[in-house]
Amino acid sequence: MNQATNSINLSGLARRLVDDGLVDQESAEKAFSEALENKTPFVRHLVTNQTLNARDIAISAANEFGAPV
């Protein structure tokens, strides 16, 4: 039986993390869905579940939003 793929359109920091190669698209979508389900901020979910470390996220965020680290 074929199941429809529920792809999430990642944007902002989530897209940047994928574009920077820190996390693959599938993992980012899964983490995003889990964060929504658990009512947890996306970044907190990534760090708490050891998907990414806070330093790498901070560097990508700084590059994405033009803010210093």
N, C-alpha and C positions, 0 to 999 in steps of 0.2 A: 504494500500500500504506500503510495506517495504522499508525503506530508509537505504542505506548503512551507517554504522557508520564511521565517519571520526575521528578516534582516533589519537591524537597527541602523538608522542613518546617523552615524557619529559626527559630531561637530565640536568646535572649540578645542578644549584641552584633550578630550578623548581622541579626536582626529589627529591632533598633533603627536600624541604618544605613539599612535600607529605609524604616522608618517616618519617619525624619528626612528622607527624600528625597535622601540622599547617593548612593544607588545604587539602581537598579531591581531588582525581584524576580529577573528573569531573569539579570541580570549577577551578582547576589549568589549565586544558585544555582550558576552556572557557576564563579565564583571559589571557592566552597566545595568543589565537586567537584574542581577542579584542585588545591586545597590538600591535600585528602585524598589524591588520587592521587600527588602529589609529596611527601607526608609533611612538609608545611610548615604552620606555624601560619597560620590564616586571615588574621590581621591582617598578618603579614609578607608573605603573598602579595598582599594588596591594595596595600600600600605598594611592594613590589618591582616589581609590574607597573603601577604608577602608576594604579591604579584609583581610589584615594583617597589623600589625604595624611595623614600621621601626626597632625597637629594636629586635623583634623576627626574622625578616629577617636577621639582622646583625649577630645574634648569630648563626643561621643556616649556613650562608655564612662563618663565621669564622670556624665553625666545618668542613664544606665541603672542604674548601680550605686551612685549616691549618694556618690561620692568626689570630692574636689576635684581640679582639674587642676593 
